[in-house]
Amino acid sequence: MSKAMPKRELGKSKFSMYLRTKCDRELYLSLFSNNPSALKAAGIPIPLKSRPGVQLITNSGIEFEYQQYDSLINSIPGNVIHKSNGRASVDLSAALMAVKGPTFILQPQIEPQNFRDTAFKNLGVSDQNKVHIPELAGLRPDVLYVSDPGSAQFEILPDGTRKRVVEKDSRRPISVIDLKNITEANASYSAEVCLYAFFLANWLQVQAPNISAGFFVSDQVYLWRHLEMPRFTKVMSTVAGGDHAKRMAALLEDLKEGLVNYLVFMPSVRKFFVDDVPRVVQRCVLGLSLSSRWRAFAQVQ
């Protein structure tokens, strides 16, 4: 009798780690929930406890996010939608309906698991492969920036491609921003931003017309890195800092330093779901014994 397998779940950290390591075995093992008793019963190795330094990095990343949220709220309060100063998620539909001008939305609530079938079909994942992709969790951005109509040239479509926005399009573009406590971007972090943008485009597709017809996802996506925001910092220290419009202009100019090339990094997102995850998972559920699975992995690593 085959052993019951522990629950599997796919989140952003597993996506990012796979892009860095390209290790099939690591991806497969990381998909299982960290329940020692369930893992042991299934004969799956129990993960080592995180080193103190890893937890410190995680905590500093969260603290960095909160610092940036507080900075936005204090500096441009009329242009930020948040709940509990960014410590809680915001209902995205309600937030978009409240937008009257350029606006930052902190911690938007979006759950790709709720529309995964639509998203995977749009991306090109076959029905046969779709069943091998675990439940999705935590695949949502830190911040969205909703700007004025006419301020973006390209729209991200639900299939992951993009198209040029027609002149005088009345919809408001939405840019995805991911906060990272880093000084230099890497390919995995850049791909994460594209991942969020893809799922956001699919979220929009399944919303009511008053939302889906009023907004689109821009291909201008950003990493907000742990760097001084030089223009924003400078303007805040001068008399011009009292001008709300100049604060916004300086902040947006600084954000451009973290602009991610969507066309370069989106292919990694597509390959991950269309090929990598189904291939890795399917290879381990073909009726082999668990010990045979590890031998099979060892032979191809």
Stockholm file with secondary structure:
# STOCKHOLM 1.0

chainA/1-301         MSKAMPKRELGKSKFSMYLRTKCDRELYLSLFSNNPSALKAAGIPIPLKSRPGVQLITNSGIEFEYQQYDSLINSIPGNVIHKSNGRASVDLSAALMAVKGPTFILQPQIEPQNFRDTAFKNLGVSDQNKVHIPELAGLRPDVLYVSDPGSAQFEILPDGTRKRVVEKDSRRPISVIDLKNITEANASYSAEVCLYAFFLANWLQVQAPNISAGFFVSDQVYLWRHLEMPRFTKVMSTVAGGDHAKRMAALLEDLKEGLVNYLVFMPSVRKFFVDDVPRVVQRCVLGLSLSSRWRAFAQVQ
#=GR chainA/1-301 SS CCCCCCCBEECHHHHHHHHHHCCHHHHHHHTBCCCHHHHHHHTCCCCCCCCHHHHHHHHHHHHHHHHHHHHHHHHSGGGEECBGGGTBCEEHHHHHHHCCSSEEEESEECCGGGGHHHHHHHHTCCHHHHTTSCEECSCCCSEEEECCTTSCSEEECTTSCEEECCTTCCSEEEEEEEEESCSSCCHHHHHHHHHHHHHHHHHHHTSCHHHHTTEEEESCEEEEESSCCHHHHHHHTSGGGGCHHHHHHHHHHHHGGGEECHHHHHHHHHHIIIIIHHHHHHTTCSSCCHHHHHHHHHHHC
#=GC SS_cons         CCCCCCCBEECHHHHHHHHHHCCHHHHHHHTBCCCHHHHHHHTCCCCCCCCHHHHHHHHHHHHHHHHHHHHHHHHSGGGEECBGGGTBCEEHHHHHHHCCSSEEEESEECCGGGGHHHHHHHHTCCHHHHTTSCEECSCCCSEEEECCTTSCSEEECTTSCEEECCTTCCSEEEEEEEEESCSSCCHHHHHHHHHHHHHHHHHHHTSCHHHHTTEEEESCEEEEESSCCHHHHHHHTSGGGGCHHHHHHHHHHHHGGGEECHHHHHHHHHHIIIIIHHHHHHTTCSSCCHHHHHHHHHHHC
//
